[in-house]
Amino acid sequence: MRRLLILVAGTLIGLAALVGVVYALTPIPDSTQASATAQGSVIYYNDGKTVLAQRGVDRDPVPLRKVPKHVRNAVIAAENRGFYSDQGVSLRGSIRAVWSTITGQQVQGGSTITQQMVRNYYSGLSQERSVIRKLREILISVKVDQSKSKDWVLEQYLNTIYFGRGAHGIQAASKAYFRKDVSDLTVAEGAYLAAVIQQPSRFADPEGDDLDAAKSRWNSVIGAMTETGALTAEKAASLDFPTLRKPRAVMTLGGQRGYMWDQVHRELNRLGYDDETINQGGLKVTTTFDRKLMDVARRAVEETRPSGTSRKVRTGLAAVDPATGEVVAFYGGDDYLKNQYDNAFSAKVQAGSSFKPYALAAALEEGYGLGTIVQGDSPLMVNGTAINNSGMADYGPVDLVTATQRSINTAYVELAQKVGVNKVAEMAEDMGIPAAQVEQHKYATLPLGVADVSAVQQASAYATFAAGGVHRDAHVVRSVTDAKGETREIKVKTRRVFSERTAADATYAMTQVVRGGTGTAAALPDGRPVAGKTGTSSDAKSVWFVGYTPQLAVAVDMFHSDNKTITLPGYGEAAGGTVPAMTFRAFTGEALRGEPVKRFQSPSGADRSGGTRVNSPRPQPEHTPRPRITDEPTPDPEPTSEPPATQSPAPPPETDGPDGPQESERPRPPSPDQPDDERRETARREILENPSGDA
């Protein structure tokens, strides 16, 4: 017996020594589990309140002082009544837990709040069933209890534990179950969240037997609170089972939401945020998207698209605020979950004649006036290549207003020859069209829109006209607030591209497109001024209307996903002056409903009145280049009046510029025997008496 007692005593001493050694060699882990502290990012519309999307873990950590005392008491009563007095572990519960692990029974029985926190918070402690892991948990819990305050432990626990409904932490749970901040929880509601911890999946949205079980567990928590002195019997008796809010529908990326999130994600990456930070860094991102206008964009596209249109005919729409460069709305496609290819940002198709305003701006900035005369007859030969107008229509000598209003291809090719194709390309690039999309097309046909562009790029570029010659880069993120509460306001590059005079004159020419030219279908119902330009590429593979008011620049394009000619029921071969212009009208009219009517700046010169041309255009063979006013170095000036033969050889045009009138409506070619003045007046009379849409 003596030897046996000595053996037992020695064994116990040895075990104690071993535990002491293991305890000394078991440090508190330096790092936390990524999932324990991960906070998903919340993406908001431009009001900064309405949630657009959530990415990553739904967790919003709060300091313990923000959690009402009755909520803390409920959790302690439900999970660990002796929390403030124990040593971080329950000896009896720990022995039971180790024995259960050895025998393969329940693993977590008897765990204290400290042990649960340690298991879920620190790295290196998995949920595996092993005695070693359980012993490490116990030893670390004792060390944490000795080195950290009880309040610190409880705070980490409440922000770490899973409450069901996808909610991690007490704040997320409060919003998920009761749609309120944790600080506003009632006693009954706090008791329910404490009850949920035991079986979060079962009690997330209980019905039938699960609801009975949830009520029983809630009553048990209330009873425990009276036993711990957290509630009086009278108060407990007065409480009713709380009303649970219905679980929020899972936020999917269907419809337009996915396209919005995709663009925000891309821009956050460009701003230096990696995917780990986006998904786990707890960012609060305010976008530029207006929730109402996003819906208006969707309806405008859907309601103006002719019934029976092939699903391969796609529509893109983008709206940019000229004062900020913010993309306030766009239409990316029917449903992101079905097709992730974005019609507004990713899709780039030939601009057609909607590219001509860049040539117009370049000419005006170089000193040419709206009265500058260019040749509108068809064909125009450039280095042996024929440039034609739609339907081979002849217009004779025309000024720049008429050339823009009627979208005369030959007139614009000649204008680009006068100014220099390089100047046209430079202007487009300065206005926001990426150089890589323009440089390869620096031939005589450049102003006819052979370059591929996106709806967002076009809206952003035209916003430069609306902003009086100042360009602000298009962007979709307004601000980013990190997990520490520090906010980064997004500042975009702003530069003056051309003078206010150039903006006013170009705008005047484009208002005539809407008043009586190829874009009359874009006129707004409230009569507010609109400037814009139609565009139709070769064989109508893409069609455009891009326009603006002083408050908003909007681009609408349609294109065939198989790069085929677009045909629309009721219209036949598509044209920019039909459905795209109608979509512009539907969107812009609704977007500006109730907004004050603002006027464009008056054009230069004294030969314009009331928005209608009344005097003969004034030829300007001599011109004075206007100094470019940009904040960036300007290349050495190039010759601005070279004869066509000195320009780069023009390849066969990729577009025949079908922005002119339809064959049945085009002006009658004036007699070649007429003097120039008579030819001009004949063309003018036919144009004004017989306006037509984009063909």
FIMAR-869206 format. One record per residue (C-alpha): x, y, z; residue in three letters. Coordinates in steps of 0.1 Angstrom, whole numbers, plus 5000, padded with zeros to 4 digits. Each point is the difference from the previous one (the first is absolute). Example, Ala and Ser with C-alpha at 12.3 -4.5 7.8 and 13.67 -1.06 7.14 Angstrom:
2
512349555078ala/501450344993ser/
END
This chain:
695
500050005000met/502950235009arg/501749934967arg/496750054982leu/499450345017leu/503650104991ile/499449904964leu/496750194998val/501650305017ala/503049994977gly/497749974970thr/498050305010leu/503150205007ile/501449894966gly/496750104983leu/500050335018ala/503650064990ala/499149904964leu/497050235000val/502250285014gly/502549954972val/497449984974val/498350315014tyr/503350194999ala/500649894965leu/496550094987thr/499950374992pro/497050204991ile/500050004962pro/501350324984asp/497450014973ser/496349964996thr/498049784977gln/499350194968ala/496349905002ser/499850135036ala/500750364991thr/499150024963ala/497550274992gln/498250004966gly/499950314980ser/496750184996val/499450184967ile/497550295000tyr/498250204973tyr/500950374998asn/497850095030asp/502449825022gly/497249825018lys/498349764975thr/501949674998val/500949904964leu/502049685009ala/501849835028gln/503249794996arg/501649775024gly/499149935036val/497050195015asp/501750145031arg/500050355016asp/502150005032pro/498950235028val/501650105033pro/498649835030leu/498750335014arg/497550014970lys/498549675010val/497250065026pro/500749845034lys/496849804998his/501249844967val/503449915016arg/498249865030asn/497849794978ala/503049854982val/501849935033ile/496949845015ala/499549784969ala/503649904995glu/502150045031asn/498450135032arg/503350005019gly/501950194973phe/501150295021tyr/501249775029ser/501649694983asp/503649974989gln/499249984963gly/499149635001val/497649775019ser/502049725016leu/497049775001arg/498950094965gly/503549974986ser/500549655014ile/496649904986arg/501050154966ala/503349814999val/498349685010trp/497350064973ser/502750054975thr/501849685009ile/496849804998thr/498750174969gly/497150175015gln/499150374999gln/503150224998val/499150345012gln/498049935031gly/501050215030gly/501950274981ser/500050345016thr/499750334981ile/503750045002thr/500649654985gln/497550074972gln/501750334993met/503549844999val/498849724978arg/498450244974asn/502450295003tyr/503649895001tyr/501849834971ser/501449655004gly/496949885018leu/497849814976ser/496749825007gln/501549654997glu/499249735025arg/503249945019ser/501149995036val/503150214991ile/498050274984arg/497650005030lys/502950025025leu/501650294981arg/496650185000glu/499849965038ile/503550125007leu/499750304977ile/496750095016ser/501650005034val/502850224987lys/497650244983val/498050035032asp/503150095019gln/501250264974ser/496850154986lys/497150175017ser/496649825001lys/498550294981asp/502649964972trp/499249634998val/496250064999leu/500450274973glu/502049764977gln/497549735007tyr/497050214991leu/501750124968asn/501149654990thr/497249765007ile/497649894972tyr/496450085005phe/498449854969gly/498550184970arg/503550054987gly/500750255029ala/503349985018his/500150215032gly/497350175021ile/499650314978gln/499549814968ala/497649775018ala/498050295014ser/499450134965lys/499349664985ala/497349915026tyr/498650335010phe/501250264975arg/501450225027lys/503350105015asp/501249795029val/499850305024ser/496250004993asp/499349645009leu/497349935026thr/500449755028val/497849754982ala/502050044968glu/503349985017gly/498949685017ala/499049854966tyr/503450074985leu/501649835030ala/497649704995ala/501149984963val/503649935008ile/499249645011gln/498449914966gln/500550284975pro/498849814970ser/496849865016arg/499050335016phe/500850234971ala/496549994986asp/498149755022pro/496649864991glu/497949725015gly/502049785024asp/503150224995asp/498050305011leu/498849815031asp/503649915007ala/501250364995ala/497350135024lys/501049745026ser/503750104997arg/499050375003trp/498049935031asn/503049815014ser/502350304994val/497550235017ile/499849765029gly/503849995002ala/500150385001met/497750005030thr/502249745018glu/503150224994thr/498250315012gly/500150174966ala/496250015000leu/497450025027thr/497249754999ala/497550274993glu/502050134970lys/500549654987ala/496249935002ala/499250314980ser/502149914970leu/498549864968asp/501749794974phe/501450254975pro/498850034964thr/502749894976leu/500550194967arg/499949784969lys/503549904988pro/501350234973arg/500149854966ala/503449894991val/501650294981met/500849864965thr/501850164972leu/497049964976gly/498750274977gly/502150325000gln/501449945034arg/502849774988gly/501150244973tyr/500250285026met/502049785024trp/502449894973asp/500850364991gln/500450105036val/502349705006his/502250094970arg/500350375010glu/500949905036leu/502849794986asn/501250294979arg/499950225032leu/502449755017gly/497649785020tyr/500749634996asp/497349735001asp/500849905035glu/499450355013thr/496850034979ile/498649685014asn/501350005035gln/501150355008gly/496650145011gly/500050284973leu/497050224996lys/499950114964val/497750284988thr/499649984962thr/498950264975thr/496949804989phe/496650155006asp/497549735009arg/497150174984lys/501950084968leu/501349644997met/496449894999asp/499150274975val/502849894978ala/498749645000arg/496450104993arg/501150244972ala/501949724982val/497349745005glu/497150224991glu/501550144968thr/501449684987arg/497549884973pro/498149695009ser/501549704982gly/503650144998thr/502649734999ser/501649935033arg/503350034982lys/499450374995val/501350155031arg/499650355015thr/502450205021gly/499250325018leu/502250235022ala/499350335017ala/502750225014val/499850315021asp/502050274982pro/500850195032ala/501749705017thr/500749724974gly/497849775021glu/498349714982val/496650055015val/498249734981ala/500649744973phe/498449694984tyr/502349714998gly/497849734987gly/496849795007asp/501449805029asp/503649975014tyr/499449645011leu/499249904964lys/502750214983asn/502850185017gln/501150204969tyr/499250365007asp/498350204972asn/500950345014ala/503649965013phe/501549694982ser/498350014966ala/501950214975lys/498550054966val/500550234971gln/498950355008ala/498750094965gly/499250374996ser/499850055038ser/503750054997phe/499750314978lys/499650255029pro/503649935010tyr/501150124965ala/497750305005leu/501550095033ala/503549964985ala/499150244972ala/498450265023leu/503049995023glu/502350054971glu/498250324991gly/497549884974tyr/496550155005gly/496649854996leu/499750194967gly/503049824985thr/499149854967ile/500749644991val/499049794970gln/497049785005gly/499849834966asp/500449634996ser/502449834993pro/503150175014leu/503249864987met/502949975025val/503149854986asn/498049804975gly/497549885026thr/496350104997ala/498350135031ile/496250004995asn/497050155017asn/497049795009ser/498149934968gly/502650184980met/498350335009ala/501550334988asp/499850305023tyr/502450244984gly/502050255021pro/498750005035val/501050155033asp/500949815031leu/496550035015val/498449844969thr/502749744998ala/499349905036thr/496250024998gln/499949794968arg/502949785011ser/501850054966ile/502949764997asn/501950174972thr/499850345018ala/501549855031tyr/502749824982val/501050324983glu/499950185034leu/502349755015ala/502450054971gln/500050375007lys/500649965037val/502249704998gly/499049655009val/502550005028asn/498250295016lys/496749824998val/501649695017ala/501650225026glu/496750175008met/498249675004ala/502749875023glu/499950325021asp/496349965004met/500349665015gly/500249754971ile/503049785007pro/502950054976ala/500349634993ala/496650004985gln/500750304977val/503649984989glu/499549714977gln/497350194980his/501950334993lys/498950014964tyr/497750224980ala/497049795011thr/500650075038leu/497250265004pro/497649754985leu/500349785032gly/502049704990val/501549985035ala/498349785026asp/498750175031val/497849915030ser/496950185012ala/501750125031val/502950144981gln/497650184976gln/497950155029ala/503250115018ser/501450164969ala/496750194991tyr/499850115037ala/503150224991thr/497750204977phe/497450035027ala/502650115025ala/501250294978gly/503249834988gly/501149845034val/500449635000his/499749795032arg/500949634998asp/497049775003ala/499949805033his/497749795020val/501350035036val/499450325020arg/501649915033ser/501449705020val/499949985038thr/502249735016asp/499549805031ala/501650275021lys/497550254989gly/502450204978glu/498450124968thr/501750054967arg/498250234976glu/500849914964ile/501450294980lys/500149954962val/502250184975lys/498550324987thr/501450194971arg/498950284976arg/500049854965val/498750294980phe/498550355005ser/496550095010glu/499650164966arg/500849674983thr/497549825023ala/497350254993ala/500449994962asp/500249624998ala/497049985023thr/498150234977tyr/500749794970ala/498949685019met/496750175011thr/499250034964gln/500349624996val/497249965025val/497950304988arg/499849914964gly/502849754990gly/500649635004thr/499249995037gly/496550165003thr/498749695019ala/502350095029ala/498250335007ala/498850015036leu/496350035008pro/500450305023asp/501850204973gly/503250045019arg/503150054977pro/501849684988val/503149974979ala/501149674985gly/501149794971lys/498849694983thr/502349734987gly/499649704978thr/502949784990ser/500649824968ser/497249754993asp/498250125032ala/502049765022lys/499950265027ser/497850315004val/500250295025trp/498550305014phe/502250205024val/498650325015gly/500050235029tyr/498450285019thr/501950235024pro/499449765028gln/500449664984leu/501949824971ala/498449684988val/501249744974ala/497849734985val/501349744976asp/498649684984met/502149734985phe/499849644988his/501849755021ser/500949814968asp/501250334983asn/497249984975lys/497750264986thr/497450115026ile/496449974989thr/497250115022leu/496349914997pro/498150294986gly/503250184989tyr/501949774978gly/503750074999glu/500950195032ala/501150365002ala/501350225028gly/497150254995gly/497449745008thr/500049775031val/503250135015pro/498750364999ala/496749895014met/501749825028thr/502050315007phe/496850205002arg/498349755022ala/502949995025phe/501050365000thr/496550135001gly/499249805031glu/503450055016ala/499650384998leu/496350015009arg/499550285026gly/503650134996glu/500450364990pro/500350074963val/503550134993lys/501150174967arg/503249954981phe/502450294995gln/499350204969ser/502249934970pro/502550264988ser/499250224970gly/496950214991ala/498549784973asp/498149775023arg/496650095014ser/497449815019gly/501749674993gly/499350034962thr/502650094974arg/498850314983val/503050154981asn/502349864974ser/503049825013pro/503250205000arg/503049844983pro/503150025021gln/503049924978pro/502350175025glu/499849875036his/501750085033thr/500849695021pro/498750035035arg/502649935026pro/499449665017arg/499350045037ile/500949685017thr/501949915031asp/502249774980glu/502950074976pro/498750054964thr/501849844971pro/501650234974asp/497350124977pro/499549824967glu/499050164967pro/496350075001thr/499250064964ser/501849744980glu/498549884968pro/498449665001pro/502949844980ala/502450065028thr/498149805026gln/500649645007ser/498549784973pro/496449915008ala/499149645001pro/496649894987pro/497550155024pro/498749775027glu/496750194999thr/498150174973asp/498750245025gly/496349924996pro/499050295023asp/498650204971gly/496449994988pro/498449694986gln/500049964963glu/496350104997ser/500550315021glu/503550134991arg/500350354984pro/499950024962arg/503550054987pro/500450364989pro/500850064963ser/503850014993pro/499350324980asp/498850195029gln/502450265016pro/501349905034asp/497750245018asp/496949864982glu/501249645007arg/500450095037arg/496650165002glu/498349704982thr/501649765025ala/499050225029arg/496450024989arg/499849634994glu/501549935034ile/497750235019leu/496949904982glu/500749635001asn/501649905033pro/500549625005ser/501249765025gly/503349815001asp/499949744973ala/
END
